[in-house]
Amino acid sequence: KTTQSYVDPASKKSGGVKHFLIVPTSGGFKLFGSEEPAFNSLIQFVVEHSITPLQLPCKLVIPMKDLATTAIQRRSPVRPKTKSSVKKSKQSPSQLEELIHRGAACEVFYLMSSEAVLPSAGRETLNRALADYATRSPSVKPTLIHFKADSSGILLTGTAKSGIFRKHYPSLSILHCLVDEANTRVSPWTGNPRKGTSKTQKIFGLVTRRPGTTDRYACHLFSEYDETQPAAAIVKFVNQILQVTSSQLSAQ
């Protein structure tokens, strides 16, 4: 369902809501009556249409919050805030844990991944990956992907062309999430930047340990897509996840 204004070709009248039917076919799921290709799964269908509208009048928007909870909050009576209520409205540890369990998602550009054998992981791993990127950047093609972080880890979802259509990094395998301190800027756009964004974006990296190893690490490089979801905010949320999951393991 899309709520973007559109003009119905049959009636020539504008409307506020239009429904589209997704049908299963022998090749997968596709938009009824369209010439779009079939997608292997509903997840692939939704993610692809959140990146590009294809034959929909607008891109799909993947909710960042629990819509049921938001609806209940909207129906609740609004009380004027006092000084004491403002102080109490600050996010409590239980609220933070609930948010981390539910997770948050955004779109980012995936740049590349680089592996290294080092005595320990950290900023050195990121710096090596950035140096590797500097030498390979002419051949690197940034890919727009869906980046979701929650208590279970990081889930990357992209188009089949990205080569990482669905990749999950468990929280236990994630060691660090860091912003490039050198403030390296990249231009991930193949055409004109989306409206309201800068031509260059900041880079951040996700450092993970290779399964079954103690000294082999991988650093996955990303850049911002939407300036309302900056690299610093993404990194802060991921590190909050790492801190909470580490505390929970220590308490067991």
Phi, psi and omega in degrees: 000137177234141181253008179287141180299141181209168177245122180290120181301330184283311184266347183062020179251148178279149181222164182261329183227134177224136181258144178234140183262128174260124184242142174281138178231177179296336181263356181136212182253139179211167179281125184300131176077007181255169177260015178292154175289160177279145179252145185297329182214165177295325178299314180297320179300310183294314182297316180298318181283347173278342178268317179219139184289340185053245183259012171275156180289344178202166178289151174285145178250119179276121183303139178264350181228165175289111185296325180296316179296319180297320180296320179295319180296323180292328181280343181288143179296139181269124180255143179297139182279136173254174180299321181291322181290328177296319179295321182287341184284352177297146185297121180275164179304321180294323178294320179296317179296323178294318179297318180294321178295319180287323176089172177217153184221156177201176177255138178221168172264127172273129181261298182188171175236145181224136180254153179207149174255111184224156178293334178206155181261156178161214183295332178299323178296317178296315181297322178294320179295322178294322177294321177295319179296322181299325180279334184255357187305325179300331182261355181278129178249104180303139182237129179285125181225168177263127185243111179242133179238129174210189185296339180276343180138209182244129177245121177255128180228126180221187177283165180300331181292336184287341181081354178228051186309318178213109182227126181245130176249108179302149182302328180291337181270350181270124183259318183211154169225119192226144172270143178295114182292335180284356178057041177297133180250138178238157177245089186281355186282133176277336176233218177285143178300153176297151185304133176087007180242161180280157178289336179239148184232155180282153180255144169222159185230149177245117182261125181232157176264136177293135181303135177079009180235163178243345183228010180250121185236156176234140177240122182256122185262138179224163171227161181297154172242315183243126182292345175282350176233072185291162181304319182299321180290320179297313181297319180298317182293318179298318180292329174295321177298314180298320181293316181293315181295325178294319178295321180294321178293322181293330182281343181285000000 
